């Protein structure tokens, strides 16, 4: 038996992923704020947080593109 997801179910799943990534991205942004508030911020932590934020932005863009492609077929 093969189960097919409806377009709306796929959209709901993508939206869930988008929300989770957005939450994680905000958490990393707060980590960056906290790191930069230190008297001597650790440069490697700052770099890591910036990299993570960029990666999550790329993931969000990819999911938005997938969402747009599904929405246009709906």
NUKE-93487 format. One line per field, with one value per residue: x, y, z negated of N, C-alpha, C, O, CB in turn; residue in three letters; residue number from 0; chain. Coordinates in nm, 2 decimals. Glycine has a CB too. Layout:
NUKE-93487
npx: c(X ...)
npy: c(Y ...)
npz: c(Z ...)
capx: c(X ...)
capy: c(Y ...)
capz: c(Z ...)
cpx: c(X ...)
cpy: c(Y ...)
cpz: c(Z ...)
opx: c(X ...)
opy: c(Y ...)
opz: c(Z ...)
cbpx: c(X ...)
cbpy: c(Y ...)
cbpz: c(Z ...)
aa: c(Ala ...)
i: c(NUM ...)
ch: c(A ...)
//
This chain:
NUKE-93487
npx: c(0.08 0.06 0.11 0.01 0.10 -0.11 -0.11 -0.16 -0.09 0.18 0.25 0.19 0.38 0.62 0.59 0.60 0.87 0.99 0.92 1.05 1.32 1.34 1.29 1.52 1.72 1.67 1.74 2.02 2.09 2.04 2.24 2.46 2.43 2.46 2.73 2.87 2.83 3.00 3.30 3.53 3.47 3.46 3.62 3.60 3.36 3.18 3.22 3.13 2.86 2.77 2.81 2.63 2.38 2.38 2.37 2.12 1.96 1.99 1.87 1.61 1.54 1.55 1.34 1.13 1.13 1.05 0.80 0.67 0.67 0.50 0.27 0.20 0.10 -0.12)
npy: c(-0.12 0.21 0.53 0.85 1.18 1.47 1.78 1.99 1.87 1.84 2.10 2.19 2.04 2.15 2.41 2.36 2.28 2.52 2.69 2.56 2.59 2.87 2.93 2.80 2.96 3.21 3.15 3.11 3.36 3.50 3.38 3.48 3.76 3.74 3.64 3.85 4.04 3.99 4.08 4.00 3.87 3.55 3.48 3.26 3.15 3.36 3.36 3.10 3.12 3.31 3.17 2.96 3.10 3.20 2.95 2.86 3.06 3.00 2.75 2.82 2.97 2.77 2.61 2.79 2.82 2.56 2.55 2.76 2.64 2.42 2.56 2.69 2.48 2.42)
npz: c(0.00 0.09 -0.03 0.04 0.00 -0.03 0.15 -0.03 -0.27 -0.23 -0.21 -0.47 -0.62 -0.52 -0.61 -0.88 -0.90 -0.82 -1.03 -1.25 -1.17 -1.17 -1.44 -1.55 -1.42 -1.53 -1.80 -1.76 -1.68 -1.91 -2.07 -1.94 -2.00 -2.28 -2.29 -2.18 -2.37 -2.57 -2.75 -2.62 -2.34 -2.20 -1.91 -1.74 -1.81 -1.74 -1.47 -1.41 -1.49 -1.31 -1.07 -1.10 -1.10 -0.84 -0.70 -0.79 -0.68 -0.41 -0.40 -0.47 -0.25 -0.05 -0.13 -0.11 0.17 0.25 0.13 0.27 0.52 0.48 0.40 0.63 0.79 0.67)
capx: c(0.00 0.14 0.04 0.05 0.06 -0.18 -0.04 -0.18 -0.01 0.32 0.27 0.19 0.51 0.73 0.57 0.66 1.02 1.03 0.90 1.16 1.45 1.33 1.32 1.66 1.80 1.66 1.82 2.16 2.11 2.06 2.37 2.56 2.42 2.53 2.87 2.92 2.81 3.11 3.41 3.62 3.40 3.54 3.60 3.55 3.21 3.11 3.22 3.04 2.72 2.74 2.80 2.50 2.28 2.38 2.32 1.98 1.90 1.99 1.77 1.48 1.52 1.52 1.21 1.04 1.12 0.97 0.67 0.62 0.64 0.38 0.15 0.16 0.03 -0.24)
capy: c(0.00 0.34 0.65 0.97 1.30 1.57 1.90 2.06 1.80 1.87 2.25 2.19 1.99 2.25 2.52 2.32 2.29 2.66 2.74 2.51 2.66 3.01 2.93 2.77 3.07 3.31 3.11 3.13 3.51 3.54 3.33 3.58 3.88 3.71 3.63 3.99 4.12 3.96 4.17 3.94 3.77 3.44 3.50 3.14 3.14 3.46 3.31 2.98 3.16 3.38 3.07 2.89 3.19 3.20 2.82 2.85 3.14 2.93 2.64 2.88 3.01 2.65 2.56 2.88 2.79 2.44 2.59 2.83 2.54 2.35 2.65 2.72 2.37 2.40)
capz: c(0.00 0.10 -0.08 0.11 -0.07 0.05 0.16 -0.15 -0.37 -0.20 -0.25 -0.62 -0.66 -0.49 -0.70 -1.01 -0.89 -0.82 -1.17 -1.33 -1.14 -1.21 -1.58 -1.57 -1.37 -1.63 -1.91 -1.73 -1.68 -2.05 -2.11 -1.89 -2.09 -2.41 -2.28 -2.15 -2.49 -2.66 -2.74 -2.52 -2.26 -2.13 -1.76 -1.67 -1.84 -1.66 -1.33 -1.40 -1.49 -1.18 -0.97 -1.13 -1.06 -0.70 -0.66 -0.81 -0.58 -0.29 -0.42 -0.46 -0.11 0.03 -0.17 -0.05 0.31 0.25 0.09 0.38 0.63 0.44 0.40 0.77 0.84 0.58)
cpx: c(0.09 0.05 0.09 0.01 -0.01 -0.09 -0.05 -0.10 0.14 0.35 0.28 0.33 0.62 0.71 0.62 0.81 1.06 1.02 1.02 1.29 1.45 1.35 1.46 1.75 1.79 1.74 1.97 2.19 2.12 2.19 2.48 2.55 2.49 2.68 2.93 2.91 2.92 3.22 3.51 3.55 3.50 3.51 3.55 3.41 3.13 3.11 3.13 2.89 2.68 2.72 2.67 2.38 2.27 2.33 2.17 1.90 1.89 1.89 1.63 1.45 1.48 1.38 1.10 1.02 1.03 0.83 0.60 0.58 0.52 0.25 0.11 0.09 -0.10 -0.36)
cpy: c(0.12 0.45 0.77 1.09 1.40 1.69 1.98 2.00 1.84 2.02 2.26 2.14 2.09 2.37 2.49 2.33 2.43 2.72 2.69 2.57 2.80 3.02 2.90 2.89 3.18 3.28 3.14 3.28 3.56 3.49 3.43 3.71 3.86 3.71 3.77 4.08 4.09 4.06 4.13 3.83 3.67 3.45 3.38 3.11 3.23 3.41 3.19 3.02 3.23 3.27 2.99 2.97 3.19 3.06 2.81 2.94 3.07 2.81 2.70 2.92 2.89 2.60 2.66 2.86 2.66 2.47 2.67 2.74 2.46 2.44 2.68 2.61 2.35 2.48)
cpz: c(0.00 0.05 -0.02 0.02 0.02 0.06 0.03 -0.26 -0.35 -0.24 -0.40 -0.67 -0.63 -0.58 -0.84 -1.01 -0.89 -0.96 -1.26 -1.30 -1.18 -1.36 -1.61 -1.53 -1.48 -1.76 -1.88 -1.73 -1.82 -2.11 -2.07 -1.97 -2.22 -2.40 -2.26 -2.27 -2.59 -2.64 -2.63 -2.44 -2.20 -1.98 -1.69 -1.70 -1.75 -1.52 -1.31 -1.40 -1.36 -1.07 -0.98 -1.08 -0.91 -0.64 -0.67 -0.71 -0.45 -0.29 -0.41 -0.32 -0.02 0.00 -0.11 0.10 0.33 0.22 0.21 0.50 0.60 0.44 0.54 0.84 0.77 0.64)
opx: c(0.18 -0.06 0.21 -0.10 0.02 0.01 0.05 -0.04 0.21 0.45 0.36 0.38 0.71 0.81 0.67 0.87 1.16 1.11 1.08 1.37 1.55 1.42 1.52 1.85 1.89 1.80 2.04 2.29 2.20 2.25 2.57 2.65 2.56 2.75 3.04 2.98 2.94 3.24 3.56 3.56 3.60 3.40 3.48 3.34 3.03 3.00 3.06 2.81 2.57 2.64 2.60 2.29 2.16 2.25 2.10 1.79 1.79 1.82 1.55 1.33 1.40 1.31 1.00 0.91 0.95 0.74 0.48 0.48 0.44 0.15 -0.01 0.01 -0.18 -0.47)
opy: c(0.14 0.47 0.80 1.09 1.41 1.71 2.04 2.07 1.86 2.05 2.34 2.20 2.11 2.42 2.57 2.37 2.47 2.80 2.77 2.61 2.85 3.11 2.97 2.92 3.25 3.37 3.18 3.33 3.65 3.57 3.46 3.77 3.94 3.76 3.80 4.18 4.17 4.12 4.21 3.71 3.71 3.43 3.38 3.06 3.20 3.42 3.18 2.97 3.20 3.29 2.96 2.92 3.19 3.06 2.76 2.91 3.08 2.79 2.64 2.90 2.89 2.56 2.61 2.87 2.66 2.42 2.64 2.75 2.43 2.39 2.71 2.63 2.26 2.48)
opz: c(-0.08 0.10 -0.02 -0.04 0.14 -0.02 -0.01 -0.35 -0.45 -0.30 -0.45 -0.77 -0.72 -0.63 -0.91 -1.11 -0.96 -1.00 -1.33 -1.39 -1.23 -1.41 -1.70 -1.60 -1.50 -1.82 -1.97 -1.77 -1.85 -2.19 -2.14 -2.00 -2.27 -2.48 -2.32 -2.28 -2.69 -2.54 -2.56 -2.47 -2.15 -1.94 -1.59 -1.61 -1.70 -1.45 -1.21 -1.32 -1.31 -0.98 -0.88 -1.02 -0.85 -0.55 -0.59 -0.67 -0.38 -0.19 -0.34 -0.27 0.06 0.09 -0.07 0.15 0.42 0.29 0.24 0.56 0.69 0.48 0.56 0.94 0.81 0.58)
cbpx: c(-0.10 0.19 0.05 -0.02 0.19 -0.31 -0.09 -0.33 -0.03 0.35 0.15 0.08 0.54 0.71 0.42 0.61 1.07 0.93 0.77 1.16 1.47 1.19 1.23 1.70 1.75 1.51 1.80 2.19 1.99 1.94 2.40 2.52 2.27 2.47 2.91 2.85 2.68 3.17 3.48 3.75 3.31 3.51 3.74 3.64 3.18 3.18 3.37 3.07 2.70 2.85 2.92 2.49 2.30 2.53 2.39 1.95 1.97 2.13 1.79 1.48 1.65 1.63 1.20 1.09 1.26 1.03 0.67 0.72 0.76 0.39 0.19 0.28 0.12 -0.22)
cbpy: c(0.00 0.36 0.66 0.99 1.37 1.61 1.98 2.07 1.65 1.85 2.33 2.11 1.85 2.29 2.56 2.18 2.22 2.74 2.71 2.36 2.65 3.07 2.82 2.65 3.12 3.34 2.96 3.07 3.57 3.48 3.19 3.61 3.91 3.58 3.54 4.05 4.09 3.82 4.17 3.89 3.83 3.30 3.55 3.02 3.16 3.59 3.26 2.89 3.26 3.48 2.97 2.85 3.33 3.22 2.71 2.89 3.28 2.87 2.57 3.00 3.08 2.54 2.55 3.03 2.77 2.33 2.68 2.93 2.45 2.29 2.78 2.76 2.24 2.44)
cbpz: c(-0.12 0.25 -0.24 0.25 -0.13 -0.01 0.28 -0.19 -0.37 -0.05 -0.19 -0.67 -0.59 -0.34 -0.71 -1.04 -0.76 -0.72 -1.23 -1.31 -0.98 -1.17 -1.65 -1.49 -1.24 -1.67 -1.94 -1.59 -1.61 -2.14 -2.06 -1.74 -2.11 -2.47 -2.15 -2.03 -2.56 -2.63 -2.88 -2.58 -2.16 -2.19 -1.70 -1.72 -1.99 -1.67 -1.30 -1.52 -1.61 -1.14 -0.98 -1.27 -1.12 -0.65 -0.73 -0.95 -0.57 -0.26 -0.55 -0.55 -0.05 0.00 -0.32 -0.07 0.37 0.16 -0.04 0.43 0.65 0.30 0.32 0.85 0.83 0.44)
aa: c(Unk Unk Unk Unk Unk Unk Unk Unk Unk Unk Unk Unk Unk Unk Unk Unk Unk Unk Unk Unk Unk Unk Unk Unk Unk Unk Unk Unk Unk Unk Unk Unk Unk Unk Unk Unk Unk Unk Unk Unk Unk Unk Unk Unk Unk Unk Unk Unk Unk Unk Unk Unk Unk Unk Unk Unk Unk Unk Unk Unk Unk Unk Unk Unk Unk Unk Unk Unk Unk Unk Unk Unk Unk Unk)
i: c(0 1 2 3 4 5 6 7 8 9 10 11 12 13 14 15 16 17 18 19 20 21 22 23 24 25 26 27 28 29 30 31 32 33 34 35 36 37 38 39 40 41 42 43 44 45 46 47 48 49 50 51 52 53 54 55 56 57 58 59 60 61 62 63 64 65 66 67 68 69 70 71 72 73)
ch: c(A A A A A A A A A A A A A A A A A A A A A A A A A A A A A A A A A A A A A A A A A A A A A A A A A A A A A A A A A A A A A A A A A A A A A A A A A A)
//
